[in-house]
Amino acid sequence: MARMKGGKAPDIIVLGGGSAGWITAALLHHAWADKGASVTLVESPAIGIIGVGEGSTPQLKAFFDLLGIDETEWMPVCDATYKLGIRFSGWSARSGFESYFHPFPGPTDLHTQPAFEQVCAAQRRGYEAGAHPDRWFLATRLADEAKAPQAGENFPFAPSYGYHFDAHKLGAFLREWCVSRGVVHREAQVADVEVAAGEVQALVCDDGTRIGGDLFVDCSGFRAVIAEALGSEFQSYGENLFADRAVVMPTPRDGTRIVPATGAIAMRAGWRWSIPLTVRTGNGYVYSSAHISDDEAAAELARECGGDAEPRFLKMRVGRMRESWRGNCLVAGLSQGFIEPLEATALHIVIHTALEFIQAHEQGGFTARHRDAFNASISERYDGIRDYIVAHYRLNRRDGDYWRANAANDAISDRLKAMMTAWFTHRDIAAANRELYPKEYYSSASWHCLFAGYGSFPPPEKMQPLPADAPLADPARIDAMLAACARNFGEYAS
């Protein structure tokens, strides 16, 4: 009979491969193999993975560093490139704010972020202070100059960065890596889940074979096979986020230099991503089926990215499970939830969930002692990330039915309402962030970039010249400092 092994690391069954399944398997094996745990991953070759050209946050770099996997080992075989942040284009119609860059905060920002936040404070009060985000961060400058985030040996401050990669190839690389280190890989079609007393007893394959274990991990995608069998409840974010579809259409590389940044370009009924890989460009259009048809979305994407490949359509279930750990099952990846791809948080949450689960389960003596606290923490993280993404839509300054509906949407959390109120009433945003989101899922710099990037300031006709004696940083000095830093980085060559 399946049970949580108090005091002993569990025998773990992971259902579903892909990036989420193999990342989770790798972390569980890394943490507990020497404590007697076994990890078996079960996947069906007949069931494909969603895998599109993907982006990540710096959490993926931390994952590879933790496992001791060098970039030279995995990046070439996954067509991977560096990512310093996201360039948002067309989300605001305000003159001078048609585009902005959201960088991953790095160590050099400690010298420029305070100055940026000061000019934002001045501009929020109606003074023209030059508060566009693009001039204040090293990652922005490196991306604009198409430089790799690898500094010369005399520059001690490495910027934070994530990656772009081919999801299918990343899953295949991690499968090989895991299997070579002792994770068992079983190809089987799971037909049923045996449940008794609120816990999983075994996975039942279509040939009648039973696969039992102590702990089960559901990485079966939107189907959420084990979670459904356990009666897990899904909380939709549909009233907060309207996009429920995506169409994907890769294009060949055009031979130009690689810019280490994701493009997020506003479209008629959503936005499209542009992700540079070494061999192709990943293109996808995230849209609302209530505002545009699939065929219209595919045609709009093809027109904008110049693609002629067969479009691939995805239906997105936007929201999260109310409990990420139920009975003896952990849900991860798309089984656990999805908050659309805008800030590339999918694998970030996979990695964080696995690491926090490892800590909670181990500190509880491999029992469910800390399950409630773990579930509350993960749900809070999902909701906090959701709020930041909802803010992109709520603050937009575009025309069109879809965009007007988002700007008028009042189905937003009280915390996000309070954060927006703090900005427009000139409160300290760093303090508001700490108060409203104590774990700071997004930094104060990120919130400032978002608000300022849209031009969320008094209207131009009400702006006043900045007083000559205003105690603010000299933008010319900031420019010179960032230029000097950028000279320590070379042009990006994949």
C-alpha positions, 0 to 999 in steps of 0.5 A, spaced: 500 500 500 502 506 498 504 511 503 509 517 505 515 514 508 516 517 515 523 518 516 525 515 509 526 518 502 520 515 498 520 511 492 518 516 487 514 515 480 513 521 475 508 521 470 510 525 464 516 527 461 518 533 457 521 539 460 517 539 467 517 532 468 525 531 467 527 537 471 522 535 477 525 528 476 532 531 476 531 535 482 528 529 486 534 524 484 539 530 486 536 531 493 534 524 495 538 519 491 543 518 497 538 518 502 535 511 499 530 514 494 528 512 487 525 516 481 522 512 476 519 517 470 513 514 466 511 517 459 508 514 453 511 515 446 504 516 443 503 522 447 507 528 445 509 534 449 506 541 448 514 544 447 514 550 443 521 555 442 521 557 450 524 562 454 526 562 461 528 566 467 535 566 471 532 560 475 533 555 469 541 557 470 540 556 477 538 549 476 543 547 471 548 550 476 545 546 482 546 540 478 553 542 475 551 542 468 555 546 464 552 551 458 557 548 453 554 541 455 547 543 454 546 549 450 549 547 443 544 541 443 538 545 445 539 550 440 539 555 446 541 562 446 542 567 452 536 571 454 537 578 458 530 580 458 524 582 454 523 587 449 515 589 450 513 593 443 506 596 442 503 595 449 502 603 450 500 608 445 503 614 449 509 618 445 516 616 447 513 609 451 512 605 445 517 600 447 521 598 453 525 593 456 524 589 462 531 586 464 533 581 469 536 585 475 543 584 476 549 586 481 550 593 477 543 595 478 545 596 485 548 603 482 543 605 477 536 602 480 536 607 486 537 613 481 531 610 476 526 610 482 528 617 484 526 619 477 520 615 476 518 618 483 519 625 480 515 624 474 509 621 477 509 628 481 509 631 474 516 633 472 519 631 466 525 627 469 527 622 463 524 616 467 523 611 461 526 604 463 531 603 457 537 608 460 538 605 467 540 598 466 546 594 464 542 588 461 538 593 457 544 596 454 547 589 452 541 586 449 540 593 445 548 592 443 547 584 441 552 583 446 553 576 450 552 576 458 559 573 459 564 579 461 571 579 460 576 577 466 577 584 469 570 585 470 567 582 476 559 583 475 556 578 471 549 580 469 543 575 471 540 572 465 536 566 462 535 562 456 531 561 450 531 553 448 528 548 444 523 545 449 523 538 445 531 538 445 531 540 452 527 535 454 531 529 451 537 532 453 535 532 461 532 525 459 539 522 457 542 526 463 537 523 468 537 516 466 545 516 466 545 518 473 540 512 475 533 515 474 529 509 471 525 511 464 519 507 463 515 507 456 508 506 458 501 508 456 497 509 463 490 507 463 488 508 470 490 511 477 488 507 483 486 511 489 484 509 496 483 513 502 485 519 498 492 517 496 495 514 489 496 506 490 499 505 483 498 507 476 495 502 471 498 501 464 493 499 458 497 492 459 494 491 466 501 493 469 501 496 475 506 501 477 506 503 485 510 507 489 510 512 495 510 519 492 507 520 485 508 527 481 503 529 476 507 532 470 502 529 465 500 536 462 493 540 462 490 533 462 492 532 470 491 525 470 493 524 477 490 530 480 484 529 476 483 522 479 485 525 486 479 530 485 484 536 485 480 543 484 482 547 479 482 555 480 481 558 473 484 565 472 480 566 466 476 572 469 483 576 470 487 573 464 483 573 457 488 569 453 486 562 452 489 560 445 496 560 442 498 559 435 505 557 433 509 558 427 517 558 427 521 561 421 528 560 419 534 564 422 535 570 417 542 571 418 542 577 422 545 578 429 542 574 435 539 579 440 539 576 447 532 578 448 525 575 447 520 580 443 513 581 446 509 585 441 502 587 442 497 584 436 490 585 435 487 580 440 493 579 444 501 579 443 506 575 439 513 572 442 519 572 438 524 568 441 531 567 437 534 560 437 541 558 434 537 555 428 531 558 427 526 563 430 520 561 435 514 565 433 507 564 437 501 569 438 497 568 445 490 571 444 483 571 446 478 566 442 473 571 444 476 576 440 479 573 434 478 566 431 484 561 430 484 562 422 484 570 423 490 569 429 494 564 424 493 569 418 495 575 423 501 571 426 504 569 419 503 576 416 507 579 422 513 574 422 513 572 415 512 565 416 509 560 411 509 554 416 503 550 418 500 553 424 500 549 430 494 551 435 494 550 443 489 551 448 491 554 454 488 552 461 490 558 465 489 558 472 492 553 478 490 547 482 488 549 489 493 544 492 500 543 489 501 537 494 494 533 495 495 526 498 501 523 496 501 526 489 505 533 487 503 536 481 508 540 477 508 543 470 502 544 466 498 539 471 499 544 476 497 551 473 499 556 467 499 563 467 500 564 460 507 565 457 508 573 457 514 573 463 516 566 461 515 563 468 513 556 467 519 553 468 521 558 473 515 555 477 517 548 476 523 549 479 521 553 485 516 548 486 520 542 486 526 545 491 520 548 496 517 541 496 524 537 497 525 542 503 518 541 506 518 534 505 525 533 508 524 538 514 517 534 515 521 527 516 518 525 509 511 526 512 506 530 510 507 535 516 508 541 512 503 540 506 499 545 508 504 551 509 507 548 502 500 549 499 499 556 501 506 558 499 506 555 492 499 558 491 501 565 494 507 565 489 502 563 483 497 569 485 503 574 486 506 572 479 499 572 476 498 579 479 504 582 475 502 579 468 495 582 469 498 588 470 501 588 463 494 588 460 490 592 465 495 598 464 495 597 457 494 604 452 492 601 446 485 601 442 481 595 440 476 591 443 481 586 446 485 591 449 479 596 452 476 590 455 483 589 459 484 596 461 477 596 464 477 589 467 476 590 475 477 583 476 483 584 479 486 582 486 486 587 492 493 587 492 494 589 485 489 594 486 493 597 492 499 596 488 496 601 482 494 605 487 500 606 490 504 608 484 498 613 482 498 616 489 506 617 489 507 612 495 514 608 495 513 602 490 519 598 494 515 599 500 509 597 497 512 591 494 514 589 500 508 590 504 503 587 499 508 581 496 512 580 502 516 574 498 517 580 492 516 575 486 518 581 482 523 586 484 521 593 485 525 595 479 521 590 475 515 594 478 518 600 476 520 598 469 512 596 468 509 602 470 514 607 467 515 603 461 507 604 459 508 611 460 504 611 467 505 618 468 501 625 468 499 627 461 504 630 457 500 637 457 500 637 465 508 635 465 513 641 468 520 642 466 524 638 472 527 644 476 535 645 475 536 644 482 533 637 483 537 632 487 537 627 482 542 623 478 545 626 472 543 621 466 549 623 462 553 620 468 549 614 468 550 613 461 557 613 461 557 608 467 553 603 463 557 604 456 564 603 460 561 597 463 558 594 456 565 595 453 567 589 457 562 584 454 563 582 447 558 581 441 554 575 441 556 570 437 552 563 438 
